[in-house]
Each structure stands twice: as C-alpha cells, then as structure tokens.
C-alpha cells in the first residue's frame, strides 16, 4: 500500500482515520465484499472538507462521484416542484451519499437529491469509474451476493417510504426521533440526547409537514 503499514486492519499514514476505515470494513462485510477492497478505496480517494452550510451538490448535478462521510453531518434533501423540499435523511460518519441517481434528458447520470453540510464535514470522494473497475475484478458469486444485498436494501427502503406516507405526523416524528437516536443519540440519565442540532423547521421537513 505505497509504503503504508497495517495495524489491526488500519492503513497507517492514510488521511482517513482508523475509526472510519474500520467502519468501511464493517460496511463491506455487511455487503459480503472482500475486506481487501478497503485498501482499494483508501488508495484511490480525494479528501475534501466542507464548512457548515455548504451545498455539496444539487439535484441534477453530475453523478460521477460518490461521497463517503468521514466526519460531520450531511442533510439530504429532495426538492419539490413547488419550491419546497423534504429532508430525506441526516447522514453521518460511515454513510455513503451521492450514489442515488437518475438518467437526465441528455442520457447522463445525475443526482436525485441535494446534499447540504449540517456541520463542518470531511468526505472522501470516489469516482464511479474506479468503483466499477474494482467491482469488475470480483468473481461472479461475490457479485451475485452483492446484487442480492442491494435488492434487499432498496426493497426495504421503498417499503419504509411507502409505509411512512400512511402514518400520522405524530407517528412519523416518533420514527424520525427513533432513527436519529439510534444513529446519533447519547444515553444519559434523562434518556437519549440527540447530538444533531435540528430546528423545528428541519424536523417538519423530515416528516413532510
């Protein structure tokens, strides 16, 4: 790895913190992908830091790059035709964003959502071209397993979204709080403290209110 040494599965000398590398390894394991792919991605990334409030990409932007969040929180928005928007998700360390796309009128892959930095955030950028090259090296059995996992993930996402629309605003808010608490909550004497600083307006956007 270009002179880097291994320490408990962590590429020393890399800009990516060991904790973030371990999260990537865990994600690859969940997708049933070989752990050595961690090195492939670490060796071929560009690290960028965005200030709080920065717009990382807009809907319709070229989707030739995916972003792996190393630190900070990112708000993922779905713009609406009337100018409003829905806060789809608050993404955090370990999450991948920018991989959800559509084919625009010119036949190019474009971003479906918008990404705004909720806090100062560091992201590792990977080109779609490199990801494709890495996947092309995998055997057919591994690729089939990955396809099955992707199908299950998207099926669960579609079902969750459909069920969410049929709930009352109160029940939607309870689900949002449970999700935020599970991913970003800190247990204390009073219960679970949510670390993201979200306004009432942002919470309203998350439940479509």
GIVEN-V711491 format. One line per field, one symbol per residue. ss: DSSP state (A for helix, B for strand, O for the rest). phi: phi as a letter, one per 20 degrees, with the letter a starting at -180 (. if undefined). burial: I if it has 24 or more other C-alpha atoms within 12 Angstrom, else O. A space follows every 10 residues. Layout:
# GIVEN-V711491
ss = ???
phi = ???
burial = ???
This chain:
# GIVEN-V711491
ss = OOOOOBOOOO BOOOOOOAAA AAAAAAAAAA OOOOOOAAAA AAAOOBBBBB OOOOBBBOOO OBOOBBBBBB BOOBBBBBBO OOOOBBBBBB BOOOOBBOOO BBBOOOOOBB BOOBBBBOOO BBBBBBBAAA AAAAAAOOOA AAAAAAAAAA AAAAAAAAAA AAAAAOOOAA AAAAAAAAAA AAAABBBBOO BBBBOOOOOA AAAAAAOOO
phi = .lnfddbmnd efnffegggf ffffffffff emdgfffgfg fffcccecdd fgnfefbdfn fgdecdcdfe bnccedddfd genfbdefad ecgnedcnee cbeefemdfc feddccffcg cdcddcfggf ffffffeeff ffffffffff ffffffffff fffffeefgf ffffffffff ffececfbge qdeeffedfg ffffffdme
burial = OOOOOOOOOI IOOIIIIOOI IIIIIOIIOO IOIIOIIIII IIIIIOIOII OOOOIIIOII IIIIIIIIII IIIIIIIIOO OOOOIIIIII IIIIIIIIII IOOOOOOOOI IIIIIIIIII IIIIIIOIOO IOOIOOOOOO OOOOOIOOOO OOOOOOOOOO OOOIOOOOOO OIIOOIIOOI OOIOOOOOOO OOOOOIOOOO OIIOIIIIO
